[in-house]
Amino acid sequence: MDYSIGEILKVTGLGIHTLRYYEHENLIIPLRNASNRRRYSEKDIAWIAFIKRLKAAGCRLRKSRNMRRCGLKGTLFFQNIWKW
């Protein structure tokens, strides 16, 4: 299932500015449909939840960005920490 920007805001509880900031910082990278509208996946929702857990634990977003790079590369480290 994919979600529009309005739906993702409701599901995650983020504000529009926070979501766009995460995109600007490449923490989340939504797909685009044929009309160039953002479409978010279940993986994006899971990633946002993970970012929220990191922030709640006092982790800085720079660290989250590094973990995103690990996740995009499919490293074992990321796979283990994702389950955290």
PDB file of N, CA, C and O in Angstrom:
ATOM      1  N   MET A   1       0.848  -1.180   0.000  1.00  0.00           N
ATOM      2  CA  MET A   1       0.000   0.000   0.000  1.00  0.00           C
ATOM      3  C   MET A   1       0.891   1.239   0.000  1.00  0.00           C
ATOM      4  O   MET A   1       1.950   1.252   0.628  1.00  0.00           O
ATOM      5  N   ASP A   2       0.462   2.260  -0.696  1.00  0.00           N
ATOM      6  CA  ASP A   2       1.196   3.515  -0.637  1.00  0.00           C
ATOM      7  C   ASP A   2       0.281   4.615  -0.127  1.00  0.00           C
ATOM      8  O   ASP A   2      -0.944   4.504  -0.163  1.00  0.00           O
ATOM      9  N   TYR A   3       0.914   5.683   0.351  1.00  0.00           N
ATOM     10  CA  TYR A   3       0.203   6.751   1.035  1.00  0.00           C
ATOM     11  C   TYR A   3       0.525   8.103   0.408  1.00  0.00           C
ATOM     12  O   TYR A   3       1.640   8.340  -0.058  1.00  0.00           O
ATOM     13  N   SER A   4      -0.467   8.978   0.405  1.00  0.00           N
ATOM     14  CA  SER A   4      -0.242  10.355  -0.026  1.00  0.00           C
ATOM     15  C   SER A   4       0.431  11.120   1.115  1.00  0.00           C
ATOM     16  O   SER A   4       0.584  10.594   2.217  1.00  0.00           O
ATOM     17  N   ILE A   5       0.821  12.337   0.849  1.00  0.00           N
ATOM     18  CA  ILE A   5       1.476  13.137   1.886  1.00  0.00           C
ATOM     19  C   ILE A   5       0.522  13.388   3.061  1.00  0.00           C
ATOM     20  O   ILE A   5       0.946  13.355   4.216  1.00  0.00           O
ATOM     21  N   GLY A   6      -0.746  13.636   2.778  1.00  0.00           N
ATOM     22  CA  GLY A   6      -1.723  13.842   3.847  1.00  0.00           C
ATOM     23  C   GLY A   6      -1.923  12.603   4.695  1.00  0.00           C
ATOM     24  O   GLY A   6      -2.041  12.686   5.917  1.00  0.00           O
ATOM     25  N   GLU A   7      -1.962  11.449   4.037  1.00  0.00           N
ATOM     26  CA  GLU A   7      -2.133  10.185   4.757  1.00  0.00           C
ATOM     27  C   GLU A   7      -0.920   9.875   5.622  1.00  0.00           C
ATOM     28  O   GLU A   7      -1.064   9.414   6.755  1.00  0.00           O
ATOM     29  N   ILE A   8       0.261  10.122   5.098  1.00  0.00           N
ATOM     30  CA  ILE A   8       1.477   9.821   5.869  1.00  0.00           C
ATOM     31  C   ILE A   8       1.571  10.704   7.106  1.00  0.00           C
ATOM     32  O   ILE A   8       2.057  10.268   8.150  1.00  0.00           O
ATOM     33  N   LEU A   9       1.110  11.933   6.991  1.00  0.00           N
ATOM     34  CA  LEU A   9       1.119  12.828   8.151  1.00  0.00           C
ATOM     35  C   LEU A   9       0.207  12.293   9.252  1.00  0.00           C
ATOM     36  O   LEU A   9       0.563  12.325  10.430  1.00  0.00           O
ATOM     37  N   LYS A  10      -0.961  11.805   8.867  1.00  0.00           N
ATOM     38  CA  LYS A  10      -1.901  11.246   9.850  1.00  0.00           C
ATOM     39  C   LYS A  10      -1.342   9.979  10.493  1.00  0.00           C
ATOM     40  O   LYS A  10      -1.435   9.800  11.708  1.00  0.00           O
ATOM     41  N   VAL A  11      -0.773   9.120   9.689  1.00  0.00           N
ATOM     42  CA  VAL A  11      -0.267   7.839  10.185  1.00  0.00           C
ATOM     43  C   VAL A  11       0.927   8.022  11.116  1.00  0.00           C
ATOM     44  O   VAL A  11       1.027   7.343  12.138  1.00  0.00           O
ATOM     45  N   THR A  12       1.833   8.937  10.768  1.00  0.00           N
ATOM     46  CA  THR A  12       3.065   9.095  11.540  1.00  0.00           C
ATOM     47  C   THR A  12       2.968  10.140  12.649  1.00  0.00           C
ATOM     48  O   THR A  12       3.762  10.123  13.590  1.00  0.00           O
ATOM     49  N   GLY A  13       2.000  11.046  12.543  1.00  0.00           N
ATOM     50  CA  GLY A  13       1.890  12.116  13.528  1.00  0.00           C
ATOM     51  C   GLY A  13       2.892  13.238  13.311  1.00  0.00           C
ATOM     52  O   GLY A  13       3.032  14.115  14.163  1.00  0.00           O
ATOM     53  N   LEU A  14       3.593  13.223  12.177  1.00  0.00           N
ATOM     54  CA  LEU A  14       4.537  14.299  11.871  1.00  0.00           C
ATOM     55  C   LEU A  14       3.804  15.519  11.342  1.00  0.00           C
ATOM     56  O   LEU A  14       2.686  15.420  10.838  1.00  0.00           O
ATOM     57  N   GLY A  15       4.446  16.664  11.463  1.00  0.00           N
ATOM     58  CA  GLY A  15       3.964  17.870  10.816  1.00  0.00           C
ATOM     59  C   GLY A  15       4.553  17.956   9.420  1.00  0.00           C
ATOM     60  O   GLY A  15       5.562  17.317   9.122  1.00  0.00           O
ATOM     61  N   ILE A  16       3.927  18.741   8.575  1.00  0.00           N
ATOM     62  CA  ILE A  16       4.386  18.871   7.195  1.00  0.00           C
ATOM     63  C   ILE A  16       5.826  19.388   7.119  1.00  0.00           C
ATOM     64  O   ILE A  16       6.611  18.929   6.289  1.00  0.00           O
ATOM     65  N   HIS A  17       6.165  20.333   7.978  1.00  0.00           N
ATOM     66  CA  HIS A  17       7.522  20.890   7.940  1.00  0.00           C
ATOM     67  C   HIS A  17       8.564  19.850   8.355  1.00  0.00           C
ATOM     68  O   HIS A  17       9.658  19.802   7.792  1.00  0.00           O
ATOM     69  N   THR A  18       8.223  19.029   9.330  1.00  0.00           N
ATOM     70  CA  THR A  18       9.139  17.971   9.761  1.00  0.00           C
ATOM     71  C   THR A  18       9.326  16.952   8.648  1.00  0.00           C
ATOM     72  O   THR A  18      10.450  16.539   8.362  1.00  0.00           O
ATOM     73  N   LEU A  19       8.236  16.547   8.024  1.00  0.00           N
ATOM     74  CA  LEU A  19       8.324  15.583   6.938  1.00  0.00           C
ATOM     75  C   LEU A  19       9.178  16.126   5.797  1.00  0.00           C
ATOM     76  O   LEU A  19      10.037  15.420   5.270  1.00  0.00           O
ATOM     77  N   ARG A  20       8.945  17.356   5.426  1.00  0.00           N
ATOM     78  CA  ARG A  20       9.735  17.953   4.334  1.00  0.00           C
ATOM     79  C   ARG A  20      11.201  18.116   4.739  1.00  0.00           C
ATOM     80  O   ARG A  20      12.093  17.973   3.902  1.00  0.00           O
ATOM     81  N   TYR A  21      11.453  18.411   6.007  1.00  0.00           N
ATOM     82  CA  TYR A  21      12.832  18.496   6.488  1.00  0.00           C
ATOM     83  C   TYR A  21      13.510  17.140   6.365  1.00  0.00           C
ATOM     84  O   TYR A  21      14.652  17.058   5.913  1.00  0.00           O
ATOM     85  N   TYR A  22      12.822  16.078   6.763  1.00  0.00           N
ATOM     86  CA  TYR A  22      13.372  14.735   6.641  1.00  0.00           C
ATOM     87  C   TYR A  22      13.698  14.418   5.182  1.00  0.00           C
ATOM     88  O   TYR A  22      14.724  13.803   4.890  1.00  0.00           O
ATOM     89  N   GLU A  23      12.830  14.835   4.278  1.00  0.00           N
ATOM     90  CA  GLU A  23      13.086  14.627   2.855  1.00  0.00           C
ATOM     91  C   GLU A  23      14.292  15.449   2.403  1.00  0.00           C
ATOM     92  O   GLU A  23      15.157  14.950   1.683  1.00  0.00           O
ATOM     93  N   HIS A  24      14.343  16.693   2.824  1.00  0.00           N
ATOM     94  CA  HIS A  24      15.458  17.575   2.446  1.00  0.00           C
ATOM     95  C   HIS A  24      16.791  16.990   2.904  1.00  0.00           C
ATOM     96  O   HIS A  24      17.794  17.087   2.196  1.00  0.00           O
ATOM     97  N   GLU A  25      16.797  16.391   4.073  1.00  0.00           N
ATOM     98  CA  GLU A  25      18.009  15.796   4.632  1.00  0.00           C
ATOM     99  C   GLU A  25      18.235  14.366   4.136  1.00  0.00           C
ATOM    100  O   GLU A  25      19.159  13.687   4.584  1.00  0.00           O
ATOM    101  N   ASN A  26      17.390  13.915   3.214  1.00  0.00           N
ATOM    102  CA  ASN A  26      17.478  12.558   2.653  1.00  0.00           C
ATOM    103  C   ASN A  26      17.332  11.462   3.702  1.00  0.00           C
ATOM    104  O   ASN A  26      17.885  10.373   3.555  1.00  0.00           O
ATOM    105  N   LEU A  27      16.592  11.755   4.748  1.00  0.00           N
ATOM    106  CA  LEU A  27      16.292  10.724   5.736  1.00  0.00           C
ATOM    107  C   LEU A  27      15.187   9.806   5.217  1.00  0.00           C
ATOM    108  O   LEU A  27      15.178   8.609   5.504  1.00  0.00           O
ATOM    109  N   ILE A  28      14.266  10.371   4.456  1.00  0.00           N
ATOM    110  CA  ILE A  28      13.269   9.567   3.757  1.00  0.00           C
ATOM    111  C   ILE A  28      13.273  10.013   2.299  1.00  0.00           C
ATOM    112  O   ILE A  28      13.481  11.185   1.986  1.00  0.00           O
ATOM    113  N   ILE A  29      13.043   9.064   1.439  1.00  0.00           N
ATOM    114  CA  ILE A  29      13.077   9.346   0.002  1.00  0.00           C
ATOM    115  C   ILE A  29      11.826   8.721  -0.618  1.00  0.00           C
ATOM    116  O   ILE A  29      11.853   7.571  -1.057  1.00  0.00           O
ATOM    117  N   PRO A  30      10.726   9.488  -0.650  1.00  0.00           N
ATOM    118  CA  PRO A  30       9.491   8.914  -1.185  1.00  0.00           C
ATOM    119  C   PRO A  30       9.569   8.733  -2.701  1.00  0.00           C
ATOM    120  O   PRO A  30      10.292   9.441  -3.402  1.00  0.00           O
ATOM    121  N   LEU A  31       8.810   7.777  -3.166  1.00  0.00           N
ATOM    122  CA  LEU A  31       8.680   7.590  -4.608  1.00  0.00           C
ATOM    123  C   LEU A  31       7.755   8.668  -5.153  1.00  0.00           C
ATOM    124  O   LEU A  31       7.049   9.331  -4.392  1.00  0.00           O
ATOM    125  N   ARG A  32       7.758   8.840  -6.453  1.00  0.00           N
ATOM    126  CA  ARG A  32       6.866   9.805  -7.110  1.00  0.00           C
ATOM    127  C   ARG A  32       5.988   9.044  -8.092  1.00  0.00           C
ATOM    128  O   ARG A  32       6.439   8.107  -8.751  1.00  0.00           O
ATOM    129  N   ASN A  33       4.725   9.462  -8.180  1.00  0.00           N
ATOM    130  CA  ASN A  33       3.837   8.831  -9.147  1.00  0.00           C
ATOM    131  C   ASN A  33       3.962   9.545 -10.497  1.00  0.00           C
ATOM    132  O   ASN A  33       4.798  10.435 -10.656  1.00  0.00           O
ATOM    133  N   ALA A  34       3.140   9.159 -11.454  1.00  0.00           N
ATOM    134  CA  ALA A  34       3.214   9.724 -12.801  1.00  0.00           C
ATOM    135  C   ALA A  34       2.961  11.236 -12.808  1.00  0.00           C
ATOM    136  O   ALA A  34       3.434  11.941 -13.698  1.00  0.00           O
ATOM    137  N   SER A  35       2.215  11.729 -11.815  1.00  0.00           N
ATOM    138  CA  SER A  35       1.938  13.168 -11.692  1.00  0.00           C
ATOM    139  C   SER A  35       2.995  13.878 -10.859  1.00  0.00           C
ATOM    140  O   SER A  35       2.840  15.054 -10.528  1.00  0.00           O
ATOM    141  N   ASN A  36       4.070  13.169 -10.517  1.00  0.00           N
ATOM    142  CA  ASN A  36       5.176  13.678  -9.698  1.00  0.00           C
ATOM    143  C   ASN A  36       4.770  13.976  -8.256  1.00  0.00           C
ATOM    144  O   ASN A  36       5.412  14.780  -7.580  1.00  0.00           O
ATOM    145  N   ARG A  37       3.720  13.336  -7.794  1.00  0.00           N
ATOM    146  CA  ARG A  37       3.309  13.488  -6.394  1.00  0.00           C
ATOM    147  C   ARG A  37       4.005  12.440  -5.545  1.00  0.00           C
ATOM    148  O   ARG A  37       4.232  11.309  -5.974  1.00  0.00           O
ATOM    149  N   ARG A  38       4.335  12.846  -4.337  1.00  0.00           N
ATOM    150  CA  ARG A  38       5.002  11.925  -3.423  1.00  0.00           C
ATOM    151  C   ARG A  38       4.068  10.783  -3.044  1.00  0.00           C
ATOM    152  O   ARG A  38       2.878  10.979  -2.799  1.00  0.00           O
ATOM    153  N   ARG A  39       4.645   9.582  -3.005  1.00  0.00           N
ATOM    154  CA  ARG A  39       3.928   8.403  -2.537  1.00  0.00           C
ATOM    155  C   ARG A  39       4.827   7.702  -1.536  1.00  0.00           C
ATOM    156  O   ARG A  39       5.983   7.398  -1.831  1.00  0.00           O
ATOM    157  N   TYR A  40       4.295   7.451  -0.361  1.00  0.00           N
ATOM    158  CA  TYR A  40       5.054   6.855   0.736  1.00  0.00           C
ATOM    159  C   TYR A  40       4.651   5.403   0.910  1.00  0.00           C
ATOM    160  O   TYR A  40       3.495   5.035   0.702  1.00  0.00           O
ATOM    161  N   SER A  41       5.614   4.587   1.291  1.00  0.00           N
ATOM    162  CA  SER A  41       5.376   3.155   1.447  1.00  0.00           C
ATOM    163  C   SER A  41       5.368   2.778   2.925  1.00  0.00           C
ATOM    164  O   SER A  41       5.617   3.607   3.801  1.00  0.00           O
ATOM    165  N   GLU A  42       5.077   1.516   3.173  1.00  0.00           N
ATOM    166  CA  GLU A  42       5.149   0.974   4.529  1.00  0.00           C
ATOM    167  C   GLU A  42       6.578   1.084   5.059  1.00  0.00           C
ATOM    168  O   GLU A  42       6.780   1.304   6.253  1.00  0.00           O
ATOM    169  N   LYS A  43       7.568   0.934   4.181  1.00  0.00           N
ATOM    170  CA  LYS A  43       8.962   1.074   4.595  1.00  0.00           C
ATOM    171  C   LYS A  43       9.240   2.507   5.058  1.00  0.00           C
ATOM    172  O   LYS A  43       9.995   2.713   6.009  1.00  0.00           O
ATOM    173  N   ASP A  44       8.645   3.484   4.401  1.00  0.00           N
ATOM    174  CA  ASP A  44       8.817   4.870   4.836  1.00  0.00           C
ATOM    175  C   ASP A  44       8.217   5.072   6.229  1.00  0.00           C
ATOM    176  O   ASP A  44       8.799   5.754   7.072  1.00  0.00           O
ATOM    177  N   ILE A  45       7.063   4.480   6.456  1.00  0.00           N
ATOM    178  CA  ILE A  45       6.423   4.577   7.776  1.00  0.00           C
ATOM    179  C   ILE A  45       7.319   3.938   8.838  1.00  0.00           C
ATOM    180  O   ILE A  45       7.519   4.501   9.914  1.00  0.00           O
ATOM    181  N   ALA A  46       7.849   2.771   8.526  1.00  0.00           N
ATOM    182  CA  ALA A  46       8.742   2.086   9.477  1.00  0.00           C
ATOM    183  C   ALA A  46       9.997   2.916   9.719  1.00  0.00           C
ATOM    184  O   ALA A  46      10.468   3.007  10.853  1.00  0.00           O
ATOM    185  N   TRP A  47      10.539   3.517   8.675  1.00  0.00           N
ATOM    186  CA  TRP A  47      11.744   4.327   8.821  1.00  0.00           C
ATOM    187  C   TRP A  47      11.463   5.557   9.679  1.00  0.00           C
ATOM    188  O   TRP A  47      12.285   5.913  10.524  1.00  0.00           O
ATOM    189  N   ILE A  48      10.322   6.211   9.481  1.00  0.00           N
ATOM    190  CA  ILE A  48       9.950   7.380  10.285  1.00  0.00           C
ATOM    191  C   ILE A  48       9.806   6.968  11.747  1.00  0.00           C
ATOM    192  O   ILE A  48      10.247   7.693  12.639  1.00  0.00           O
ATOM    193  N   ALA A  49       9.197   5.820  11.999  1.00  0.00           N
ATOM    194  CA  ALA A  49       9.075   5.326  13.379  1.00  0.00           C
ATOM    195  C   ALA A  49      10.451   5.103  13.988  1.00  0.00           C
ATOM    196  O   ALA A  49      10.672   5.396  15.163  1.00  0.00           O
ATOM    197  N   PHE A  50      11.372   4.585  13.186  1.00  0.00           N
ATOM    198  CA  PHE A  50      12.738   4.351  13.655  1.00  0.00           C
ATOM    199  C   PHE A  50      13.424   5.681  13.985  1.00  0.00           C
ATOM    200  O   PHE A  50      14.093   5.797  15.012  1.00  0.00           O
ATOM    201  N   ILE A  51      13.262   6.670  13.126  1.00  0.00           N
ATOM    202  CA  ILE A  51      13.834   7.999  13.380  1.00  0.00           C
ATOM    203  C   ILE A  51      13.279   8.566  14.683  1.00  0.00           C
ATOM    204  O   ILE A  51      14.017   9.141  15.483  1.00  0.00           O
ATOM    205  N   LYS A  52      11.981   8.402  14.888  1.00  0.00           N
ATOM    206  CA  LYS A  52      11.354   8.903  16.110  1.00  0.00           C
ATOM    207  C   LYS A  52      11.930   8.219  17.356  1.00  0.00           C
ATOM    208  O   LYS A  52      12.135   8.860  18.387  1.00  0.00           O
ATOM    209  N   ARG A  53      12.187   6.908  17.247  1.00  0.00           N
ATOM    210  CA  ARG A  53      12.801   6.187  18.374  1.00  0.00           C
ATOM    211  C   ARG A  53      14.218   6.689  18.626  1.00  0.00           C
ATOM    212  O   ARG A  53      14.623   6.865  19.775  1.00  0.00           O
ATOM    213  N   LEU A  54      14.963   6.917  17.563  1.00  0.00           N
ATOM    214  CA  LEU A  54      16.320   7.450  17.717  1.00  0.00           C
ATOM    215  C   LEU A  54      16.292   8.818  18.387  1.00  0.00           C
ATOM    216  O   LEU A  54      17.078   9.085  19.295  1.00  0.00           O
ATOM    217  N   LYS A  55      15.385   9.685  17.936  1.00  0.00           N
ATOM    218  CA  LYS A  55      15.277  11.019  18.529  1.00  0.00           C
ATOM    219  C   LYS A  55      14.885  10.937  19.997  1.00  0.00           C
ATOM    220  O   LYS A  55      15.410  11.680  20.826  1.00  0.00           O
ATOM    221  N   ALA A  56      13.957  10.026  20.321  1.00  0.00           N
ATOM    222  CA  ALA A  56      13.523   9.865  21.709  1.00  0.00           C
ATOM    223  C   ALA A  56      14.669   9.385  22.595  1.00  0.00           C
ATOM    224  O   ALA A  56      14.709   9.676  23.790  1.00  0.00           O
ATOM    225  N   ALA A  57      15.600   8.647  21.990  1.00  0.00           N
ATOM    226  CA  ALA A  57      16.770   8.157  22.728  1.00  0.00           C
ATOM    227  C   ALA A  57      17.894   9.189  22.768  1.00  0.00           C
ATOM    228  O   ALA A  57      18.958   8.933  23.331  1.00  0.00           O
ATOM    229  N   GLY A  58      17.654  10.352  22.168  1.00  0.00           N
ATOM    230  CA  GLY A  58      18.648  11.426  22.196  1.00  0.00           C
ATOM    231  C   GLY A  58      19.632  11.410  21.045  1.00  0.00           C
ATOM    232  O   GLY A  58      20.621  12.143  21.069  1.00  0.00           O
ATOM    233  N   CYS A  59      19.380  10.589  20.037  1.00  0.00           N
ATOM    234  CA  CYS A  59      20.278  10.511  18.888  1.00  0.00           C
ATOM    235  C   CYS A  59      20.034  11.707  17.963  1.00  0.00           C
ATOM    236  O   CYS A  59      18.893  12.112  17.742  1.00  0.00           O
ATOM    237  N   ARG A  60      21.103  12.254  17.435  1.00  0.00           N
ATOM    238  CA  ARG A  60      20.999  13.383  16.519  1.00  0.00           C
ATOM    239  C   ARG A  60      20.640  12.892  15.119  1.00  0.00           C
ATOM    240  O   ARG A  60      20.940  11.756  14.752  1.00  0.00           O
ATOM    241  N   LEU A  61      19.996  13.757  14.348  1.00  0.00           N
ATOM    242  CA  LEU A  61      19.571  13.375  13.012  1.00  0.00           C
ATOM    243  C   LEU A  61      20.744  13.020  12.104  1.00  0.00           C
ATOM    244  O   LEU A  61      20.587  12.219  11.183  1.00  0.00           O
ATOM    245  N   ARG A  62      21.898  13.593  12.345  1.00  0.00           N
ATOM    246  CA  ARG A  62      23.073  13.244  11.538  1.00  0.00           C
ATOM    247  C   ARG A  62      23.351  11.744  11.641  1.00  0.00           C
ATOM    248  O   ARG A  62      23.692  11.099  10.649  1.00  0.00           O
ATOM    249  N   LYS A  63      23.203  11.199  12.839  1.00  0.00           N
ATOM    250  CA  LYS A  63      23.395   9.763  13.034  1.00  0.00           C
ATOM    251  C   LYS A  63      22.326   8.979  12.271  1.00  0.00           C
ATOM    252  O   LYS A  63      22.612   7.932  11.691  1.00  0.00           O
ATOM    253  N   SER A  64      21.095   9.493  12.275  1.00  0.00           N
ATOM    254  CA  SER A  64      20.009   8.836  11.552  1.00  0.00           C
ATOM    255  C   SER A  64      20.332   8.783  10.067  1.00  0.00           C
ATOM    256  O   SER A  64      20.080   7.776   9.405  1.00  0.00           O
ATOM    257  N   ARG A  65      20.892   9.871   9.546  1.00  0.00           N
ATOM    258  CA  ARG A  65      21.242   9.939   8.135  1.00  0.00           C
ATOM    259  C   ARG A  65      22.292   8.879   7.805  1.00  0.00           C
ATOM    260  O   ARG A  65      22.223   8.230   6.761  1.00  0.00           O
ATOM    261  N   ASN A  66      23.259   8.709   8.698  1.00  0.00           N
ATOM    262  CA  ASN A  66      24.277   7.683   8.479  1.00  0.00           C
ATOM    263  C   ASN A  66      23.662   6.291   8.481  1.00  0.00           C
ATOM    264  O   ASN A  66      24.062   5.432   7.696  1.00  0.00           O
ATOM    265  N   MET A  67      22.697   6.068   9.356  1.00  0.00           N
ATOM    266  CA  MET A  67      22.043   4.774   9.401  1.00  0.00           C
ATOM    267  C   MET A  67      21.207   4.555   8.149  1.00  0.00           C
ATOM    268  O   MET A  67      21.085   3.427   7.672  1.00  0.00           O
ATOM    269  N   ARG A  68      20.631   5.629   7.613  1.00  0.00           N
ATOM    270  CA  ARG A  68      19.867   5.517   6.367  1.00  0.00           C
ATOM    271  C   ARG A  68      20.790   5.059   5.237  1.00  0.00           C
ATOM    272  O   ARG A  68      20.415   4.221   4.417  1.00  0.00           O
ATOM    273  N   ARG A  69      21.997   5.617   5.204  1.00  0.00           N
ATOM    274  CA  ARG A  69      22.952   5.198   4.177  1.00  0.00           C
ATOM    275  C   ARG A  69      23.272   3.715   4.332  1.00  0.00           C
ATOM    276  O   ARG A  69      23.371   2.988   3.344  1.00  0.00           O
ATOM    277  N   CYS A  70      23.435   3.272   5.573  1.00  0.00           N
ATOM    278  CA  CYS A  70      23.689   1.850   5.817  1.00  0.00           C
ATOM    279  C   CYS A  70      22.516   1.014   5.332  1.00  0.00           C
ATOM    280  O   CYS A  70      22.699  -0.031   4.707  1.00  0.00           O
ATOM    281  N   GLY A  71      21.314   1.484   5.625  1.00  0.00           N
ATOM    282  CA  GLY A  71      20.115   0.751   5.211  1.00  0.00           C
ATOM    283  C   GLY A  71      19.984   0.657   3.711  1.00  0.00           C
ATOM    284  O   GLY A  71      19.576  -0.375   3.179  1.00  0.00           O
ATOM    285  N   LEU A  72      20.328   1.732   3.027  1.00  0.00           N
ATOM    286  CA  LEU A  72      20.249   1.713   1.572  1.00  0.00           C
ATOM    287  C   LEU A  72      21.252   0.741   0.979  1.00  0.00           C
ATOM    288  O   LEU A  72      21.046   0.208  -0.111  1.00  0.00           O
ATOM    289  N   LYS A  73      22.329   0.516   1.696  1.00  0.00           N
ATOM    290  CA  LYS A  73      23.334  -0.441   1.229  1.00  0.00           C
ATOM    291  C   LYS A  73      22.991  -1.861   1.676  1.00  0.00           C
ATOM    292  O   LYS A  73      23.625  -2.818   1.234  1.00  0.00           O
ATOM    293  N   GLY A  74      21.987  -2.004   2.555  1.00  0.00           N
ATOM    294  CA  GLY A  74      21.557  -3.323   3.001  1.00  0.00           C
ATOM    295  C   GLY A  74      22.537  -4.004   3.939  1.00  0.00           C
ATOM    296  O   GLY A  74      22.678  -5.225   3.892  1.00  0.00           O
ATOM    297  N   THR A  75      23.210  -3.254   4.781  1.00  0.00           N
ATOM    298  CA  THR A  75      24.214  -3.860   5.651  1.00  0.00           C
ATOM    299  C   THR A  75      23.568  -4.642   6.780  1.00  0.00           C
ATOM    300  O   THR A  75      22.440  -4.364   7.185  1.00  0.00           O
ATOM    301  N   LEU A  76      24.289  -5.605   7.269  1.00  0.00           N
ATOM    302  CA  LEU A  76      23.823  -6.421   8.385  1.00  0.00           C
ATOM    303  C   LEU A  76      23.606  -5.557   9.623  1.00  0.00           C
ATOM    304  O   LEU A  76      22.667  -5.786  10.385  1.00  0.00           O
ATOM    305  N   PHE A  77      24.476  -4.561   9.824  1.00  0.00           N
ATOM    306  CA  PHE A  77      24.316  -3.657  10.956  1.00  0.00           C
ATOM    307  C   PHE A  77      22.933  -3.032  10.949  1.00  0.00           C
ATOM    308  O   PHE A  77      22.239  -3.025  11.965  1.00  0.00           O
ATOM    309  N   PHE A  78      22.547  -2.518   9.821  1.00  0.00           N
ATOM    310  CA  PHE A  78      21.258  -1.859   9.729  1.00  0.00           C
ATOM    311  C   PHE A  78      20.123  -2.851   9.951  1.00  0.00           C
ATOM    312  O   PHE A  78      19.159  -2.541  10.650  1.00  0.00           O
ATOM    313  N   GLN A  79      20.228  -4.024   9.372  1.00  0.00           N
ATOM    314  CA  GLN A  79      19.180  -5.020   9.533  1.00  0.00           C
ATOM    315  C   GLN A  79      18.988  -5.375  11.000  1.00  0.00           C
ATOM    316  O   GLN A  79      17.859  -5.587  11.444  1.00  0.00           O
ATOM    317  N   ASN A  80      20.074  -5.440  11.752  1.00  0.00           N
ATOM    318  CA  ASN A  80      19.969  -5.763  13.178  1.00  0.00           C
ATOM    319  C   ASN A  80      19.398  -4.594  13.973  1.00  0.00           C
ATOM    320  O   ASN A  80      18.559  -4.795  14.851  1.00  0.00           O
ATOM    321  N   ILE A  81      19.837  -3.393  13.679  1.00  0.00           N
ATOM    322  CA  ILE A  81      19.364  -2.248  14.456  1.00  0.00           C
ATOM    323  C   ILE A  81      17.930  -1.892  14.102  1.00  0.00           C
ATOM    324  O   ILE A  81      17.219  -1.321  14.929  1.00  0.00           O
ATOM    325  N   TRP A  82      17.488  -2.216  12.890  1.00  0.00           N
ATOM    326  CA  TRP A  82      16.105  -1.951  12.468  1.00  0.00           C
ATOM    327  C   TRP A  82      15.126  -2.660  13.406  1.00  0.00           C
ATOM    328  O   TRP A  82      14.043  -2.145  13.687  1.00  0.00           O
ATOM    329  N   LYS A  83      15.512  -3.839  13.885  1.00  0.00           N
ATOM    330  CA  LYS A  83      14.645  -4.627  14.766  1.00  0.00           C
ATOM    331  C   LYS A  83      14.607  -4.078  16.181  1.00  0.00           C
ATOM    332  O   LYS A  83      13.781  -4.504  16.989  1.00  0.00           O
ATOM    333  N   TRP A  84      15.483  -3.146  16.489  1.00  0.00           N
ATOM    334  CA  TRP A  84      15.628  -2.555  17.817  1.00  0.00           C
ATOM    335  C   TRP A  84      14.358  -2.050  18.367  1.00  0.00           C
ATOM    336  O   TRP A  84      14.332  -1.525  19.480  1.00  0.00           O
TER     337      TRP A  84
END
